[in-house]
């Protein structure tokens, strides 16, 4: 994880690094930080369907069903709005 944090410091606009850090946070149970990293990744340009579904999945896991559904809707509509 420290390598990813260093990578973000060196490449703060790299969406892949943010997404990878989100995965590490999620694997370690830090779901709030995972959400932040996934949202940053999507905002920076890694708006692949998998990115949206991963973010929605975390929202579902923490019981924020409405947010998860909204992310799925945004995937269908083609974009992420700030919340």
C-alpha distances in whole Angstrom, upper triangle without the diagonal:
4,5,5,6,9,10,11,13,14,15,15,18,16,16,14,11,11,12,9,7,10,10,7,9,12,11,10,13,12,15,16,13,12,16,15,13,15,18,17,16,20,21,20,22,20,22,23,24,21,19,22,22,19,19,23,21,19,22,24,22,22,26,26,28,30,27,26,29,29,26,28,31,29,28,32,33,30,28,26,28,26,26
4,5,5,6,9,10,11,12,14,14,17,16,17,16,12,13,14,12,10,13,13,11,12,15,15,14,17,15,18,18,15,15,18,17,15,18,20,18,18,22,23,21,23,22,25,25,27,24,22,25,26,22,22,26,25,22,25,27,25,25,29,29,31,33,29,29,32,32,29,31,34,32,31,34,35,33,30,28,29,27,28
4,5,5,6,9,10,10,12,13,16,14,15,13,10,12,14,11,10,13,14,11,13,16,16,16,19,17,19,20,16,16,19,18,15,18,20,18,17,21,22,20,21,20,23,24,26,23,21,24,25,22,22,26,25,23,26,29,27,27,31,30,32,34,30,29,33,32,29,31,34,31,30,34,34,32,30,28,29,28,29
4,5,5,6,9,10,10,11,13,11,12,10,7,8,10,8,6,10,11,9,11,14,14,14,17,15,17,17,14,13,16,15,11,14,16,14,13,17,18,16,18,17,20,20,23,20,18,21,22,19,19,22,22,20,23,25,24,24,28,27,29,30,27,26,29,28,25,27,30,27,26,30,31,28,26,24,26,24,25
4,5,5,6,9,10,10,13,12,13,12,9,9,12,10,8,11,13,11,11,15,16,15,17,15,17,16,13,13,16,14,11,14,16,14,14,18,18,16,19,18,21,22,24,22,19,22,23,20,20,23,23,21,23,26,25,24,28,27,29,30,27,26,30,29,26,28,30,28,27,31,31,29,26,24,25,23,24
4,5,5,6,8,10,13,12,14,14,10,11,14,13,11,14,16,14,15,18,19,18,21,19,20,20,16,17,19,17,14,17,19,16,16,20,20,18,20,20,23,24,27,25,22,25,26,23,23,27,27,24,27,30,28,28,31,31,33,34,30,30,33,32,29,31,33,31,30,34,34,31,28,26,28,26,27
4,5,5,6,8,10,9,11,10,7,9,12,11,10,13,15,14,15,18,19,19,21,19,20,20,17,16,19,16,13,16,17,15,14,17,18,15,17,16,20,21,24,22,19,22,24,21,21,25,25,23,26,29,28,28,31,30,32,33,29,28,31,30,27,29,31,28,27,31,31,28,26,24,26,24,26
4,5,5,5,8,7,9,10,6,7,11,10,9,12,14,14,14,17,19,19,20,18,19,18,14,14,16,13,11,13,15,11,11,15,15,12,15,15,18,20,22,21,18,20,23,20,19,23,24,22,24,27,26,26,29,27,30,30,26,26,29,27,24,27,29,26,25,29,29,26,23,21,22,21,22
4,6,6,9,10,13,13,10,11,14,14,12,15,17,16,17,20,21,21,23,20,21,20,16,17,19,16,14,17,17,14,14,18,17,15,18,18,21,23,26,25,21,24,26,23,22,26,27,25,26,30,29,28,31,30,32,33,29,29,32,30,27,30,32,29,28,32,32,29,26,24,25,23,24
4,6,9,9,13,13,10,12,15,15,14,17,19,18,19,22,23,23,25,23,24,23,19,20,21,18,16,18,19,16,15,19,18,15,17,18,21,23,26,25,22,25,27,25,24,28,29,27,29,32,31,31,34,33,35,35,31,31,34,32,29,31,33,30,29,33,32,29,27,25,26,25,26
4,6,6,9,10,8,10,13,13,13,15,18,18,19,21,23,23,25,22,23,22,18,18,19,17,14,16,16,13,12,15,15,12,14,14,18,20,23,22,19,22,24,22,22,25,26,25,27,30,29,29,32,31,32,32,29,28,31,29,26,28,30,27,26,29,29,25,23,22,23,22,24
4,6,8,10,8,8,12,13,12,14,17,17,17,20,22,22,23,20,20,19,16,16,17,14,11,14,14,10,10,13,12,9,12,13,16,19,22,21,18,20,23,21,20,23,25,23,24,28,27,27,30,28,30,29,26,26,28,26,23,26,27,24,24,27,27,24,21,19,20,19,21
4,6,9,9,8,11,13,13,14,17,18,19,21,23,24,24,22,21,20,17,17,17,14,12,13,13,9,8,11,10,6,9,11,14,16,20,19,16,18,21,20,19,22,24,22,24,27,27,27,30,27,29,28,25,25,27,25,22,24,25,22,21,25,24,21,18,17,18,17,20
4,6,6,7,9,10,11,13,15,16,17,19,21,22,23,21,21,20,17,16,16,14,11,12,13,10,8,10,10,7,8,9,12,14,18,17,14,17,19,18,17,21,22,21,23,26,26,27,29,27,28,28,25,24,26,25,21,23,25,22,20,24,24,20,18,17,19,19,21
4,6,5,6,9,10,11,13,15,15,16,19,20,21,19,18,18,15,13,13,12,9,9,10,7,4,7,8,5,6,6,9,11,14,13,10,13,16,14,14,17,19,18,20,23,23,23,26,24,25,25,21,20,23,21,18,19,21,18,17,20,20,17,15,14,16,16,18
4,5,5,6,9,10,11,13,14,15,17,19,20,19,18,18,16,13,14,14,10,9,12,10,7,9,11,9,9,7,10,11,14,12,10,13,15,14,14,18,18,18,20,23,23,24,26,25,26,26,23,21,23,23,19,20,22,20,18,21,22,19,17,16,19,19,21
4,5,5,6,9,10,11,12,14,15,17,18,17,17,17,14,12,14,13,9,10,12,10,8,11,13,11,12,10,13,14,17,15,13,16,18,15,15,19,19,18,21,23,23,23,26,25,26,27,23,22,25,24,21,22,25,22,21,24,25,22,20,18,21,20,22
4,5,5,6,9,10,10,12,14,15,16,14,14,14,11,9,10,9,5,7,9,7,5,9,10,9,11,9,12,14,16,14,11,14,16,13,12,16,17,15,17,20,20,20,23,22,23,24,20,19,22,21,18,20,22,20,19,22,23,20,18,16,18,17,18
4,5,5,6,9,10,10,12,14,15,14,13,13,11,8,10,10,6,5,8,8,5,8,11,10,11,8,10,11,13,11,8,11,12,10,10,14,14,13,15,18,18,19,21,20,21,22,19,17,20,19,16,17,20,18,16,20,21,18,17,15,17,17,18
4,5,5,6,9,10,11,13,14,13,13,15,12,9,12,12,8,9,12,11,9,12,14,13,14,11,14,14,15,13,11,14,15,12,12,16,16,14,17,20,19,20,23,22,23,25,21,20,23,23,19,20,23,21,20,23,24,22,20,19,21,21,21
4,5,5,6,9,10,11,12,11,11,12,9,7,10,10,7,8,12,11,10,13,15,14,15,13,16,16,18,15,13,15,16,13,13,16,16,14,17,19,18,18,22,21,23,24,21,20,23,23,19,21,24,22,21,25,26,23,21,19,21,20,20
4,5,5,6,9,10,10,9,8,9,7,4,7,8,5,6,9,9,9,11,14,14,15,13,14,15,16,13,10,12,13,10,9,13,12,10,13,16,15,15,18,18,19,21,17,16,19,19,16,18,21,19,18,22,23,21,19,17,19,18,18
4,5,5,6,9,10,10,9,12,10,7,9,11,9,8,12,13,11,13,16,16,17,14,15,15,15,12,10,13,13,9,10,13,12,10,14,16,14,15,19,19,20,22,19,17,20,21,17,19,22,21,19,23,24,22,21,19,21,21,21
4,5,5,6,9,9,10,12,10,8,11,12,10,11,15,15,14,16,19,19,19,17,19,19,19,16,14,17,16,13,13,16,15,13,16,18,16,17,20,20,22,24,21,20,23,24,21,22,25,24,23,26,28,26,24,22,24,23,23
4,6,5,6,5,6,8,6,5,9,10,9,10,13,14,14,16,18,19,20,18,19,19,20,17,15,16,16,12,12,15,14,11,14,16,14,14,18,18,20,22,19,18,22,22,19,21,24,23,22,26,27,26,24,21,22,21,20
4,5,5,5,5,8,8,5,8,11,10,10,13,15,14,16,19,19,20,18,18,18,18,15,13,14,14,10,10,12,10,8,11,13,10,11,15,15,17,20,17,15,19,20,17,19,22,21,20,24,26,24,23,20,22,21,20
4,6,8,9,12,11,9,12,14,13,13,17,18,17,19,22,22,23,20,21,20,20,16,15,17,16,12,13,15,13,11,14,15,12,14,17,18,20,23,20,18,22,23,20,22,25,25,23,26,29,27,26,23,25,25,24
4,6,8,11,10,9,13,15,14,15,18,19,19,21,23,24,25,22,23,23,23,20,18,20,19,15,15,18,15,13,16,17,14,14,18,19,21,24,22,20,24,25,22,24,27,27,26,29,31,30,28,25,27,25,24
4,6,9,9,9,11,13,14,14,17,18,19,21,23,24,25,23,23,23,23,20,18,19,18,14,14,16,13,10,13,14,11,11,14,16,18,21,19,18,21,22,20,22,25,25,25,28,29,28,27,24,25,24,22
4,6,6,6,9,10,11,12,15,16,17,19,20,21,23,21,22,22,22,19,17,18,18,14,13,15,14,10,12,14,12,11,14,15,18,20,18,17,21,21,19,22,25,24,24,27,28,27,25,22,23,21,19
4,5,5,6,9,10,10,12,14,15,16,18,20,21,19,19,20,19,17,15,15,14,11,10,12,10,7,8,11,9,8,11,12,14,16,14,13,17,18,16,18,21,20,20,24,25,24,22,19,20,18,16
4,5,5,6,9,10,11,13,14,16,17,19,20,19,19,20,20,18,16,15,16,13,11,12,12,9,9,12,11,9,12,11,15,16,13,13,17,17,15,18,21,20,20,24,24,24,21,18,18,16,14
4,5,5,6,9,10,11,12,14,15,16,19,17,18,20,20,18,15,16,16,13,11,14,14,11,12,15,14,12,16,15,18,19,16,16,19,19,17,20,22,21,21,24,25,24,21,18,18,16,15
4,5,5,6,9,10,10,12,14,15,17,15,16,16,17,14,12,13,13,10,8,11,11,8,10,13,12,12,15,14,16,18,14,14,17,17,15,17,20,19,18,22,23,21,19,16,17,16,15
4,5,5,6,8,10,11,12,14,16,14,14,15,15,14,11,11,12,9,6,9,10,7,8,11,11,10,13,12,14,14,11,11,14,14,11,14,17,15,16,19,20,19,16,13,14,13,12
4,6,5,6,9,10,11,12,14,14,14,16,17,16,12,13,14,12,9,12,13,11,11,15,15,14,16,14,17,17,13,14,17,16,13,17,19,17,17,21,21,19,16,13,13,11,11
4,5,5,6,9,10,10,12,11,13,14,16,14,11,12,14,11,9,13,14,12,13,16,16,16,19,17,19,19,16,15,19,17,15,17,20,17,17,21,21,19,16,14,15,13,14
4,5,5,6,9,10,11,9,10,11,12,11,7,8,10,8,6,10,11,10,11,14,15,15,17,15,17,17,14,13,16,15,11,14,16,14,13,17,18,16,14,11,13,13,13
4,5,5,6,9,10,10,9,12,13,12,9,8,11,10,7,10,13,11,11,15,16,16,17,15,16,16,12,12,15,13,10,13,15,12,12,16,16,14,11,8,10,9,10
4,5,5,6,9,9,10,13,15,14,11,11,14,13,11,14,16,14,15,19,19,19,21,19,20,20,16,16,18,16,14,16,18,15,15,19,18,16,13,10,11,10,12
4,5,5,6,6,7,10,12,12,8,10,13,11,10,14,15,15,16,19,19,20,22,20,21,21,17,16,19,17,14,16,18,15,14,18,18,15,12,11,13,13,15
4,5,5,5,5,8,10,10,7,8,11,11,9,12,15,14,15,18,19,20,21,19,19,19,15,15,16,14,11,13,14,11,11,14,14,11,9,7,10,11,13
4,5,7,7,11,13,14,11,11,14,14,12,15,17,17,17,20,22,22,23,20,21,20,16,16,18,15,13,15,16,12,13,16,15,12,9,7,9,9,12
4,6,8,11,14,15,12,13,16,16,14,17,20,19,20,23,24,24,26,23,24,23,20,20,21,19,16,18,19,16,15,18,17,14,12,11,12,12,15
4,5,8,12,13,10,12,15,15,14,17,19,19,20,23,24,25,27,24,24,24,20,20,21,19,15,17,18,14,13,16,16,12,10,10,13,14,17
4,6,9,9,7,9,12,12,12,15,17,17,18,21,22,23,25,23,23,23,19,18,19,18,14,15,17,14,12,15,16,12,11,11,14,15,18
4,6,8,6,7,10,11,11,13,15,16,17,19,21,22,23,21,20,20,17,15,16,15,11,12,13,10,8,12,12,8,8,8,12,14,16
4,5,5,7,9,10,11,13,14,16,17,19,20,22,23,21,21,21,18,16,17,16,12,12,14,12,9,11,13,10,10,11,15,17,19
4,5,5,6,9,10,11,12,14,16,16,18,20,21,19,18,18,16,14,14,14,10,9,11,10,7,9,11,9,10,11,15,17,19
4,5,5,6,9,10,10,12,14,15,16,19,20,19,18,19,16,13,15,15,11,11,14,13,9,12,15,13,13,13,17,19,20
4,5,5,6,9,10,11,13,14,16,17,19,17,17,18,15,12,14,14,10,10,13,12,9,13,14,12,11,11,14,15,16
4,5,5,6,9,10,11,12,14,16,17,15,14,14,11,9,11,10,6,7,10,8,6,10,11,10,9,9,12,13,14
4,5,5,6,9,10,10,12,14,15,14,13,14,12,9,10,11,8,7,10,10,8,11,13,13,13,12,15,17,17
4,5,5,6,9,10,11,13,14,14,13,15,12,10,12,13,10,10,14,13,11,14,17,15,15,13,16,17,17
4,5,5,6,9,10,11,13,11,12,13,9,7,10,11,7,9,12,11,11,14,16,15,13,11,13,14,13
4,5,5,6,9,10,11,9,8,10,7,4,7,8,6,7,10,10,10,13,14,14,13,12,14,14,13
4,5,5,6,9,10,10,9,12,10,7,9,12,9,10,13,14,13,15,18,18,17,15,17,18,17
4,5,5,6,9,9,10,12,10,8,11,13,11,12,15,15,15,18,20,19,18,16,17,17,15
4,5,5,6,5,6,8,6,5,9,10,9,11,13,14,14,17,19,19,17,14,15,15,13
4,6,5,5,5,8,8,6,8,11,11,11,14,15,15,17,20,20,19,17,18,18,16
4,5,7,8,12,11,9,12,15,14,14,18,19,18,21,23,23,22,20,21,20,18
4,6,8,11,10,10,13,15,14,16,18,19,20,22,24,24,22,20,20,19,17
4,5,9,9,9,11,13,14,15,17,19,20,21,23,24,23,20,20,20,17
4,6,5,6,9,10,11,13,14,16,17,19,20,21,19,17,17,16,13
4,5,5,6,9,10,11,12,14,15,17,18,20,19,17,17,17,15
4,5,5,6,9,10,10,12,14,15,16,18,17,15,14,15,12
4,5,5,6,9,10,10,12,14,15,16,14,12,11,12,9
4,5,5,6,9,10,11,13,14,15,14,12,13,14,12
4,5,5,6,9,10,11,12,14,14,12,13,15,13
4,5,5,6,9,10,10,12,11,9,10,11,10
4,5,5,6,9,10,10,9,7,9,11,10
4,5,5,6,9,10,10,10,12,14,14
4,5,5,6,8,9,9,11,14,14
4,5,5,6,5,6,8,11,12
4,5,5,6,7,11,14,15
4,5,8,10,13,16,17
4,6,9,11,14,16
4,7,10,14,16
4,7,10,13
4,7,9
4,6
4
